[in-house]
Amino acid sequence: MIPFNAPPVVGTELDYMQSAMGSGKLCGDGGFTRRCQQWLEQRFGSAKVLLTPSCTASLEMAALLLDIQPGDEVIMPSYTFVSTANALCCVAQNRSLWMFARTP
């Protein structure tokens, strides 16, 4: 077998998992999220890094930043993962016209 995605095991994984489980913060703004954000800020010299718990949450934030207004068109592929449309639907609601592009 060819190991395409052999995960690195360094020996601290079990301790970190137990720490996360014990904190009660398994998704979102937990201690490990903050540590990772701080590391990314330092590593890349960013003023602020924000990690999200899912792609849907990221898409919702992006939709908020787009400031979709009445009359704006939102065009997305007709064959896509449902979260793509849901994220924009939750934010834009009835303010925009939804267009699903057909593929040839």
Backbone bond lengths (Angstrom), bond angles and torsions (degrees), N, CA, C in turn:
res aa  C-N    CA-C-N  psi(-1)  N-CA   C-N-CA  omega(-1)  CA-C   N-CA-C  phi
1 M - - - 1.444 - - 1.530 109.11 -
2 I 1.321 115.79 139.45 1.462 121.21 177.48 1.529 108.01 -92.80
3 P 1.343 117.97 119.72 1.469 120.29 -178.50 1.532 111.64 -79.83
4 F 1.326 116.58 88.18 1.463 120.30 -179.11 1.524 112.11 -66.93
5 N 1.309 116.38 -40.26 1.458 120.96 -175.97 1.523 110.59 -128.32
6 A 1.305 116.39 65.65 1.457 120.03 178.03 1.528 108.78 -76.70
7 P 1.345 118.07 113.57 1.465 119.82 -177.67 1.528 110.97 -71.98
8 P 1.320 116.08 140.63 1.462 118.03 176.49 1.532 109.62 -74.82
9 V 1.297 116.92 131.92 1.460 122.19 177.56 1.521 106.94 -115.95
10 V 1.340 116.06 117.99 1.470 119.80 -175.31 1.520 112.98 -110.28
11 G 1.340 117.79 -8.18 1.452 120.57 175.61 1.518 115.69 105.48
12 T 1.320 117.87 -9.97 1.472 120.12 -179.37 1.526 112.19 -102.41
13 E 1.310 117.45 0.69 1.465 121.61 -173.10 1.533 112.46 -58.86
14 L 1.319 117.86 -47.22 1.462 120.97 -177.47 1.528 110.98 -63.09
15 D 1.322 117.29 -43.09 1.471 120.73 177.75 1.525 111.04 -60.87
16 Y 1.337 116.40 -42.65 1.462 120.20 -179.56 1.525 111.23 -66.73
17 M 1.325 117.29 -40.59 1.464 120.13 178.35 1.525 110.62 -63.97
18 Q 1.330 117.03 -43.22 1.458 120.11 179.03 1.526 110.94 -64.64
19 S 1.310 117.04 -38.32 1.459 121.16 178.00 1.528 110.89 -63.58
20 A 1.326 116.79 -44.43 1.467 121.06 178.72 1.526 110.72 -64.44
21 M 1.317 117.15 -44.92 1.466 120.57 179.45 1.524 110.75 -62.93
22 G 1.313 117.12 -39.78 1.458 121.30 -179.53 1.516 113.44 -69.59
23 S 1.325 117.03 -26.49 1.468 120.34 -178.37 1.524 112.28 -76.03
24 G 1.326 116.68 -22.82 1.459 120.24 -177.06 1.522 113.39 80.77
25 K 1.325 117.99 -1.82 1.471 122.56 179.42 1.524 108.28 -103.76
26 L 1.317 116.44 89.57 1.458 119.82 -176.87 1.517 112.92 -97.83
27 C 1.313 117.12 -10.66 1.453 120.34 -178.91 1.518 108.96 -148.09
28 G 1.305 116.45 121.62 1.457 118.69 175.06 1.506 114.25 105.51
29 D 1.314 116.06 -125.22 1.454 122.11 -166.06 1.528 113.41 -89.39
30 G 1.304 117.43 57.94 1.455 121.48 177.79 1.519 111.71 -94.91
31 G 1.317 115.57 -179.59 1.455 121.30 -178.46 1.517 113.53 -61.71
32 F 1.318 117.14 -39.25 1.461 119.57 -179.40 1.527 111.18 -71.22
33 T 1.326 116.73 -32.43 1.468 119.94 175.37 1.518 109.65 -63.14
34 R 1.328 116.47 -46.85 1.474 120.09 179.90 1.526 111.30 -62.85
35 R 1.331 116.60 -40.98 1.472 119.51 178.62 1.524 111.35 -62.77
36 C 1.314 116.21 -41.41 1.465 120.49 179.53 1.525 110.74 -66.82
37 Q 1.330 117.28 -42.04 1.467 120.78 177.81 1.524 110.63 -60.31
38 Q 1.329 116.67 -45.14 1.466 120.72 179.61 1.523 110.95 -63.07
39 W 1.327 116.66 -41.20 1.463 119.94 179.41 1.529 110.48 -63.12
40 L 1.334 116.97 -44.68 1.462 120.75 179.48 1.525 111.47 -63.79
41 E 1.337 117.39 -39.85 1.468 120.95 177.56 1.524 110.81 -60.64
42 Q 1.330 116.14 -45.34 1.467 120.06 180.00 1.523 111.54 -69.51
43 R 1.306 116.40 -44.03 1.472 121.48 -175.61 1.523 111.97 -63.18
44 F 1.343 116.59 -39.16 1.460 120.34 -175.14 1.519 113.69 -110.29
45 G 1.328 117.27 4.68 1.456 120.90 177.40 1.518 113.40 65.56
46 S 1.310 116.67 31.50 1.465 121.01 -179.43 1.522 110.22 -86.85
47 A 1.323 115.61 144.24 1.464 119.93 177.73 1.523 110.58 -67.73
48 K 1.323 117.06 -38.13 1.459 121.07 -179.00 1.514 109.90 -153.26
49 V 1.322 115.88 134.72 1.458 122.55 175.04 1.517 107.11 -119.48
50 L 1.302 116.81 135.33 1.456 121.86 178.39 1.519 108.44 -125.44
51 L 1.316 116.13 119.05 1.455 121.04 176.35 1.520 108.80 -97.61
52 T 1.312 116.51 145.07 1.458 121.10 179.17 1.523 109.18 -117.04
53 P 1.338 116.91 154.48 1.458 119.64 -177.37 1.524 114.04 -77.33
54 S 1.341 117.41 -11.68 1.461 119.17 -178.06 1.520 110.24 -159.53
55 C 1.309 114.61 164.54 1.464 120.00 175.49 1.524 109.94 -67.06
56 T 1.330 117.32 -34.57 1.459 120.34 178.75 1.522 110.58 -60.77
57 A 1.333 116.92 -44.85 1.468 120.51 178.18 1.526 110.64 -61.67
58 S 1.324 116.84 -39.26 1.468 120.68 178.08 1.521 111.32 -64.87
59 L 1.323 116.81 -42.73 1.462 120.66 178.99 1.527 111.51 -65.44
60 E 1.330 117.38 -36.98 1.465 120.20 177.58 1.526 110.71 -63.96
61 M 1.334 116.94 -41.81 1.466 119.76 177.80 1.519 110.97 -64.95
62 A 1.328 116.55 -40.93 1.464 119.93 178.34 1.527 110.31 -62.37
63 A 1.331 116.93 -40.36 1.463 120.67 179.21 1.527 110.99 -64.34
64 L 1.325 117.23 -38.55 1.469 120.27 176.64 1.524 110.73 -62.96
65 L 1.329 116.17 -41.26 1.463 120.28 -179.51 1.525 112.33 -68.54
66 L 1.335 117.23 -25.46 1.464 120.81 178.92 1.521 112.28 -70.53
67 D 1.330 116.61 -20.24 1.465 121.79 179.32 1.532 111.08 52.19
68 I 1.324 115.69 57.27 1.461 121.77 -178.76 1.527 109.65 -63.58
69 Q 1.314 115.57 130.47 1.468 122.73 -175.83 1.526 110.58 -113.55
70 P 1.341 117.15 162.90 1.467 119.66 176.12 1.531 110.64 -54.86
71 G 1.314 115.73 134.01 1.458 120.97 179.99 1.517 113.94 93.74
72 D 1.328 117.90 -15.21 1.465 120.19 177.31 1.524 109.55 -68.38
73 E 1.312 115.79 147.58 1.459 121.01 176.53 1.517 109.49 -103.88
74 V 1.319 114.90 137.59 1.458 121.65 174.15 1.517 106.26 -114.42
75 I 1.316 116.49 114.20 1.463 121.49 -177.11 1.523 108.54 -111.65
76 M 1.317 115.38 128.01 1.462 120.48 178.03 1.517 108.73 -143.57
77 P 1.316 116.56 161.10 1.462 118.69 -179.74 1.528 110.90 -65.22
78 S 1.315 116.19 147.54 1.463 120.01 179.14 1.524 110.69 -72.75
79 Y 1.311 116.34 -24.54 1.461 120.61 179.86 1.525 107.38 -107.68
80 T 1.318 116.03 92.95 1.454 120.96 -177.30 1.519 109.17 -148.25
81 F 1.303 116.55 167.79 1.456 121.31 175.62 1.522 108.37 -69.97
82 V 1.313 117.93 139.28 1.458 122.13 -172.31 1.528 112.86 -59.38
83 S 1.324 118.65 -29.55 1.469 120.80 -179.99 1.519 112.24 -62.24
84 T 1.315 116.96 -27.36 1.458 120.28 178.15 1.522 110.28 -59.07
85 A 1.317 115.94 -48.50 1.463 120.33 179.61 1.525 111.63 -75.53
86 N 1.327 117.72 -40.12 1.464 120.65 -178.16 1.517 112.40 -59.03
87 A 1.312 117.30 -41.81 1.464 120.73 -178.26 1.517 110.73 -60.04
88 L 1.312 116.62 -43.39 1.460 120.05 179.79 1.522 111.64 -74.70
89 C 1.309 117.71 -35.69 1.472 120.58 178.43 1.524 110.86 -62.35
90 C 1.311 116.86 -41.78 1.471 120.59 -178.86 1.516 111.40 -63.01
91 V 1.310 117.19 -35.57 1.461 121.10 -175.81 1.521 111.33 -88.11
92 A 1.320 117.35 -49.86 1.466 121.39 -173.66 1.524 112.63 -79.66
93 Q 1.313 117.84 -27.08 1.461 124.60 -179.15 1.522 110.85 47.30
94 N 1.300 118.62 -121.65 1.466 120.92 -174.52 1.520 112.77 -97.88
95 R 1.316 117.43 18.22 1.461 119.58 -175.35 1.515 113.42 -87.69
96 S 1.307 117.84 -11.67 1.459 118.41 -173.71 1.524 110.84 -134.00
97 L 1.307 114.85 166.70 1.457 122.65 178.25 1.524 107.93 -98.08
98 W 1.322 115.84 126.07 1.464 120.49 -178.12 1.519 110.14 -93.53
99 M 1.303 115.63 129.06 1.456 121.76 178.89 1.523 107.91 -125.33
100 F 1.317 116.46 124.00 1.453 120.61 174.87 1.520 107.70 -105.42
101 A 1.310 116.19 115.51 1.462 121.56 -177.12 1.522 109.68 -73.66
102 R 1.310 115.20 138.21 1.459 120.25 175.50 1.512 109.01 -91.17
103 T 1.304 115.06 142.16 1.456 118.90 176.45 1.519 108.77 -92.70
104 P 1.329 116.71 144.07 1.471 119.08 -177.32 1.507 112.55 -66.92
